């Protein structure tokens, strides 16, 4: 935030939680994702995001990398962790 003098580049952030796949499928677009100030996943939410990218975005993971993943990492799948 210091780089932006306290003003985020966009007025919203995205947090993907576990079990949010129906919402992701309905609302998430590349533009929405890329213009968010911050993009985060709960550990299980990262699996949801991975499935979305595989199904809807032809596996273009580089376009949907979160800024960080938070949690106790008990829900994240090994194949998601390795991306």
Secondary structure, 3 states (H helix, E strand, C coil): CHHHCCCCCCCCCEEECCCCHHHHHHHCCHHHHHHCCCEEEEHHHHHHHHHHHHHHCCCCHHHHCCCEEECCCCCCCHHHHCC
